[in-house]
Amino acid sequence: MKYQNIEIKKLPKSEAEITGEIPVETIDKEKERTLRKFTQEAELPGFRKGKVPEKVVAEQLGDLKILQEAAFTCLENAWPEILTEAKLPIFGEPYVSITKLVANTPVGFKIKVYLIPEVTLSNYKKIASTAMSVEEKITVTEKDIEDVILEIRKRKVHDKLHETNESHDHEKFVEEVKEEGLPHVDDVFVKSIGDFKDVADFKEKIKENVTKEREWKAKEKKRGAMVDTLIAEAKMEIPEILIEGELDRMLAQFKGDVERAGTTYEKYLEHIKKTESDIKKDWRESAEKRAQLQLIISKIAEAEKIEPEKDQLEKEVEHILKQHKDVDVSRARAYVHMVLTNEKVMQWLEGQK
């Protein structure tokens, strides 16, 4: 018998604890194998490698060392089978520990596992339909267009100032700006900043761009309202490991953004006078919401049989592998599958008008 007295206890936040014992006879057999292994590897003065008597090796190691090694080996061999027999919806790595280690008595152990949370969804189709049916009138006034043009004119002046400053003629340029002010908007000006036929075409393109931006913001606002309601009305217990995983992903992305901005993560923390623990504390609520949303999306994808296109999946995986040669293929595929599935579910929800 490898183990005995197995007990399973459900814990809050979708966690479980499995306790049990490894019988004395199993430990004794493993102690014999452990001693033989140490003996084969032992090197002591006066003996060739592997020729040291077992009794001498046992005295050198001590009974506790041999018992510890035997107990850990037994537990390492037993816990996969224990988890299989427990028939729990486990994800992530278990935390395995020995709780009792005394000679000539069963070895006590504990295995802490995270369970795939049970998610009870409300009427997600109705929630999506209600949120996405909200109509927001998109208008772009003449003043909106003129405000954009003013910013473009100011930027043009700024760029010219920068160029002049680099050529050590800063004072002369300031005088010119004072005299001439901002550049006049005419056909010559608009053609100098882009592929525009004339001023009218320039203004029309600005109107189109502002309209698209506001439509995108309106869509994101509706999507945000839908997500907030989905989370608020769903029932689930989030394991700590999921929240920590989201925090790690958020931090990794943020560190990349900071480095691309031309500084280091350490310098940024020093500048804002915060530690990484402070950042995690500030972001914890957002990380919990992201973890909840991921569980909700996965549940909807399962219920509605939503899967990403195979060709698109492989194409995106191939792209990641080209960019990052050392990435694990299975991890890359799992990540891409999640991202594509998430977007397909969100698009499906948005179509429930």
Salt bridges, closest charged atoms under 4 A:
GLU15 OE1 - LYS112 NZ 3.34
GLU21 OE2 - LYS100 NZ 3.78
GLU30 OE1 - ARG33 NH2 2.95
GLU69 OE2 - LYS65 NZ 3.42
GLU81 OE1 - LYS2 NZ 3.12
GLU142 OE2 - LYS203 NZ 3.91
ASP144 OD2 - ARG214 NH1 3.10
GLU146 OE2 - LYS203 NZ 3.33
ASP147 OD2 - LYS143 NZ 2.99
ASP159 OD1 - HIS158 ND1 3.69
GLU166 OE2 - HIS162 NE2 3.26
ASP201 OD1 - LYS205 NZ 2.72
GLU213 OE2 - LYS217 NZ 3.44
GLU240 OE1 - LYS13 NZ 3.99
GLU240 OE2 - ARG284 NH1 2.88
GLU244 OE1 - LYS280 NZ 3.63
GLU246 OE2 - ARG249 NH2 3.31
GLU246 OE1 - ARG290 NE 3.20
ASP248 OD1 - LYS280 NZ 3.55
ASP257 OD1 - ARG260 NH2 2.64
GLU276 OE1 - LYS255 NZ 3.58
ASP282 OD2 - LYS274 NZ 2.56
GLU304 OE2 - LYS125 NZ 3.96
GLU307 OE1 - HIS337 NE2 2.97
GLU309 OE2 - LYS344 NZ 3.62
GLU314 OE1 - ARG333 NH2 2.94
GLU318 OE2 - LYS322 NZ 3.60
GLU343 OE2 - ARG223 NH2 3.32
GLU350 OE1 - LYS219 NZ 3.82
GLU350 OE2 - ARG223 NE 2.54
